[in-house]
Amino acid sequence: METLSLNEIAISAISIAKSLAKEYGNAFYSSGHLLGALLTKEIGLQSFIASLKVDIGYMKEWAQVRMENYPKSNAVEINGDEAITRILEKADDIRIRLGFLEIMPVCLLYAISIPEVGFRKDQLKTYPIKEKDIHNSLFQCKELADKVLYSDINDTASSTK
């Protein structure tokens, strides 16, 4: 896997996920740990999640159950499991589609929400965010931003003629 470019807040989310794995006695951090990290106030996704009309308390409980049920170990160094590799690769694809220079926490949340990336389909049956809701929210914002940006460029170009 090539080197991925994560922004500072996404790096913090991974650090928090590793801390959660250590706190729960896990050898690896998983999609559940990463989701738990993304739901902390420090990462700043709570208002975005609220805009999707999702109960953040339920999401935290949902992540906590996954962390509690993850296999226990007394590992010294905490690394990501195989789901983390899939999440990071998909988050990088999302970053590119959104036109971001770095992977941002919302890219990680989007990737986690895609079936068979962060969680299995059967696990996602009770997951409160649907991939399409994140997609629609992000891409509607991008389309609006593109319209504003490109209309300003076009207005400037036509006024100089």
Steps between C-alpha positions, in 0.01 A plus 500: 500500500631842409553767762175672581468865584283554807426841644596575858153428640479162320841412648359594842202271439735209433697581813177505703395168340832345610445634853150352506638162391755512780230604750279206391796258508510435126810413295373692196281799444200424285224680315311511831790678671538741209128573503517560876787742441315683222206555736709688758461876532870546418446377145210736430258281301212524746325791326535327162352181646219700662425659160430144378237474777688220677506446876867541594441325834373190320799509266738516795329199659512317166876558474552408865334160451739427210801604709388288796451195278835533322755226596707584808880494520788656691683640196759769553466658157153564362456483122196508277325179400417404140182711503710810573698441181175481301365813673814703428509393135130583451539829690777594258269427205233718664756776559584500130133508394435793734808685378669512842878508528499284814279235656271674745296341782181516292672285235572241770139510622373459144734203440396332827136530393550309174396133529791255507756779548478581871233254603315204351154555351333313785673726755388811313133405530493678837753770407317833504674670206451382145773543242259680264417762766866595542551489124203725430596748770865527393442509126214752524737727691774440242264576210391822670860599572599421140210711368600794718869465416452454128228764469737750665775400256263525203362835621854634538601371157194647328540838673857533372393451136 
